Amino acid sequence: MITKKILIFGASGQIGRYCIRRFAKNNYKITAVTRNLHRKGYILKTQAPIGYLDIVEANLFDEKKLKELIGKADVCLNLVGILHEKGRVSTFKNLHSNFPKKLAEICNSEKVKFVHVSALGSEKAIDSKYATSKVSGEKFVRNILPDSTIIKPSLVYSVDDNFTTKFMGLLSILPIFPLYYNGKTKFMPIHVSDLAEIIFHVISQEIYSTDIEAVGPETLSFKEILQILMKCIRKNCLLLPMPLPLARLTAFFMQILPEPPITQDQINLLKYDNIKSGNSTTNFDIGCSSKQKFEESIMKYAFNWTEGGQFSSFLKK
Ligand SMILES: NC(=O)c1ccc[n+]([C@@H]2O[C@H](COP(=O)([O-])OP(=O)(O)OC[C@H]3O[C@@H](n4cnc5c(N)ncnc54)[C@H](OP(=O)(O)O)[C@@H]3O)[C@@H](O)[C@H]2O)c1
C-alpha cells in the first residue's frame, strides 16, 4: 500500500538512488525527475520494484512542468547539485540558488512539504562560489518556506560516489599525490546509506522547520582520509604538501577538462573544515545516528582499485 508520494529532483545521483531504495522499502511512491531519460533511465529503473517508481524527463527551468509535478506530491526532495560549472545554464547560481528558490515558491503555493539538501560548512567559505551559492539557496528556501527542512551533509561516500572512487583510482596509479593545506582540513564523512536513512527519518517523522547537519561518526583530516584509502587499496603514494600558488595553477589547467579532478573553486573550499558547527541540530540530535565507520566501509569496496582485484590477497597465499 502506497503511504506517501515523494517527488525527487536529482534522483539519478548517488544520494538519490539510495533514497529511492530506502523510500520504496517503506511503500513510498517515488517520482524521479531526470534531465535525460535515455542516459539516466537505465540507472533509475532498477532502484525500485515495479509500481513504486515513475521516471519523468523534465527541464528543471520549465515552471509549468514543475508546478504540475509538485502539485501531485506529498513531499518534494531536492538533490540537484554540481561540483563545477558548465556553460551558461549549469551554473552554481542557477542550480544551487535559483532552482531551490523556485521549488520553495511552488511548494509554498501548492502546500507541499519541501526537503532541500544543501552542503555542510558553506557559511565560512566566502571565497568559494560553490559554497556561497549553497548558502544563498538555503536563505531563499528558509525565507520562502519556513517549515521546510534543510539537510547539510559533510562528505558523502559509497561505491557510487565521485570522491573515494575517484581518489582510489588516482592513488592506484600515481606515485605522488598532492596534499592541499598540508592535508589538515577536517571532514566528518557520512556513508550514503546513513544519509538516506536520515532523509527517510525526516520525512517519515515529519521533522520540518529545521536545519540538520548530517555527519558521520568520525572526524578525519584530508591526510587521514587519503591514508585510509591507500591502506584499503594496499598502495603507498608519497603525500606531498603542495604550495598554494602551484595548487591554484594546476587547478586552473585541470578545470578546462570536461570532468576536472579539481578546480580553483574546490581549492578555495578545501581551506575550510567540513565538520558540524556545534550550534546547529545534527542527525544525532534527531535520534538518527550515523553508524558506518569510514575505513570499515571503504574496505568493502576498495578491492575494485586493488592490484589484482578482489581475490588478489587470496592468490598470494
Ligand atoms: N556527494 C557529496 O559528498 C555531497 C556533500 C554535500 C552536499 N551534497 C549535495 O547533495 C546533493 C546530491 O548530491 P549527489 O552526490 O547525489 O550528487 P550527484 O551524484 O552529482 O547527482 C546530482 C544530480 O543532479 C542532477 N542535475 C540536474 N541538473 C544538473 C546539471 N545541470 N548538472 C549536473 N547534474 C544535474 C543530476 O540528475 P539528472 O542527470 O538525472 O538530471 C544528478 O543526478 C547535491 O545538492 C550536492 O551538492 C553532496
The ligand as an SDF file (V2000), in Angstrom:
LIG
                    3D

 48 52  0  0  0  0  0  0  0  0999 V2000
   28.1070   13.8640   -2.5350 N   0  0  0  0  0  0  0  0  0  0  0  0
   28.5700   14.6340   -1.5410 C   0  0  0  0  0  0  0  0  0  0  0  0
   29.6500   14.4060   -0.9630 O   0  0  0  0  0  0  0  0  0  0  0  0
   27.7480   15.8160   -1.0860 C   0  0  0  0  0  0  0  0  0  0  0  0
   28.1520   16.5400    0.0490 C   0  0  0  0  0  0  0  0  0  0  0  0
   27.4130   17.6420    0.4670 C   0  0  0  0  0  0  0  0  0  0  0  0
   26.2900   18.0030   -0.2500 C   0  0  0  0  0  0  0  0  0  0  0  0
   25.9050   17.3090   -1.3510 N   0  0  0  0  0  0  0  0  0  0  0  0
   24.7260   17.7660   -2.0980 C   0  0  0  0  0  0  0  0  0  0  0  0
   23.7430   16.7390   -2.1390 O   0  0  0  0  0  0  0  0  0  0  0  0
   23.0110   16.8290   -3.3640 C   0  0  0  0  0  0  0  0  0  0  0  0
   23.0440   15.4610   -4.0640 C   0  0  0  0  0  0  0  0  0  0  0  0
   24.3950   15.0470   -4.1850 O   0  0  0  0  0  0  0  0  0  0  0  0
   24.8420   13.7660   -5.0340 P   0  0  0  0  0  0  0  0  0  0  0  0
   26.1760   13.3630   -4.5270 O   0  0  0  0  0  0  0  0  0  0  0  0
   23.7520   12.7610   -5.0750 O   0  0  0  0  0  0  0  0  0  0  0  0
   25.0340   14.4410   -6.4500 O   0  0  0  0  0  0  0  0  0  0  0  0
   25.2200   13.7680   -7.8810 P   0  0  0  0  0  0  0  0  0  0  0  0
   25.5050   12.3100   -7.7380 O   0  0  0  0  0  0  0  0  0  0  0  0
   26.1780   14.6000   -8.6390 O   0  0  0  0  0  0  0  0  0  0  0  0
   23.7620   13.9530   -8.5120 O   0  0  0  0  0  0  0  0  0  0  0  0
   23.1830   15.2100   -8.6850 C   0  0  0  0  0  0  0  0  0  0  0  0
   22.0330   15.1110   -9.6600 C   0  0  0  0  0  0  0  0  0  0  0  0
   21.6690   16.4230  -10.0440 O   0  0  0  0  0  0  0  0  0  0  0  0
   21.0160   16.3440  -11.3130 C   0  0  0  0  0  0  0  0  0  0  0  0
   21.2620   17.5390  -12.1220 N   0  0  0  0  0  0  0  0  0  0  0  0
   20.3040   18.3710  -12.5010 C   0  0  0  0  0  0  0  0  0  0  0  0
   20.7970   19.3690  -13.2290 N   0  0  0  0  0  0  0  0  0  0  0  0
   22.1080   19.1530  -13.3570 C   0  0  0  0  0  0  0  0  0  0  0  0
   23.1410   19.8090  -14.0520 C   0  0  0  0  0  0  0  0  0  0  0  0
   22.9140   20.9060  -14.7590 N   0  0  0  0  0  0  0  0  0  0  0  0
   24.3710   19.2780  -13.9880 N   0  0  0  0  0  0  0  0  0  0  0  0
   24.6140   18.1400  -13.2690 C   0  0  0  0  0  0  0  0  0  0  0  0
   23.6510   17.4610  -12.5970 N   0  0  0  0  0  0  0  0  0  0  0  0
   22.3950   17.9750  -12.6440 C   0  0  0  0  0  0  0  0  0  0  0  0
   21.5510   15.0890  -11.9990 C   0  0  0  0  0  0  0  0  0  0  0  0
   20.4050   14.3430  -12.3770 O   0  0  0  0  0  0  0  0  0  0  0  0
   19.9930   14.0810  -13.9120 P   0  0  0  0  0  0  0  0  0  0  0  0
   21.2490   13.9750  -14.7110 O   0  0  0  0  0  0  0  0  0  0  0  0
   19.2530   12.7970  -13.8400 O   0  0  0  0  0  0  0  0  0  0  0  0
   19.1520   15.2300  -14.2780 O   0  0  0  0  0  0  0  0  0  0  0  0
   22.3550   14.3640  -10.9290 C   0  0  0  0  0  0  0  0  0  0  0  0
   21.9750   13.0240  -10.8280 O   0  0  0  0  0  0  0  0  0  0  0  0
   23.6770   17.9370   -4.1750 C   0  0  0  0  0  0  0  0  0  0  0  0
   22.9840   19.1430   -3.9890 O   0  0  0  0  0  0  0  0  0  0  0  0
   25.0570   18.0530   -3.5560 C   0  0  0  0  0  0  0  0  0  0  0  0
   25.6280   19.3360   -3.6990 O   0  0  0  0  0  0  0  0  0  0  0  0
   26.6160   16.2190   -1.7840 C   0  0  0  0  0  0  0  0  0  0  0  0
  1  2  1  0
  2  3  2  0
  2  4  1  0
  4  5  1  0
  4 48  2  0
  5  6  2  0
  6  7  1  0
  7  8  2  0
  8  9  1  0
  8 48  1  0
  9 10  1  0
  9 46  1  0
 10 11  1  0
 11 12  1  0
 11 44  1  0
 12 13  1  0
 13 14  1  0
 14 15  2  0
 14 16  1  0
 14 17  1  0
 17 18  1  0
 18 19  2  0
 18 20  1  0
 18 21  1  0
 21 22  1  0
 22 23  1  0
 23 24  1  0
 23 42  1  0
 24 25  1  0
 25 26  1  0
 25 36  1  0
 26 27  1  0
 26 35  1  0
 27 28  2  0
 28 29  1  0
 29 30  1  0
 29 35  2  0
 30 31  1  0
 30 32  2  0
 32 33  1  0
 33 34  2  0
 34 35  1  0
 36 37  1  0
 36 42  1  0
 37 38  1  0
 38 39  2  0
 38 40  1  0
 38 41  1  0
 42 43  1  0
 44 45  1  0
 44 46  1  0
 46 47  1  0
M  CHG  2   8   1  16  -1
M  END
$$$$
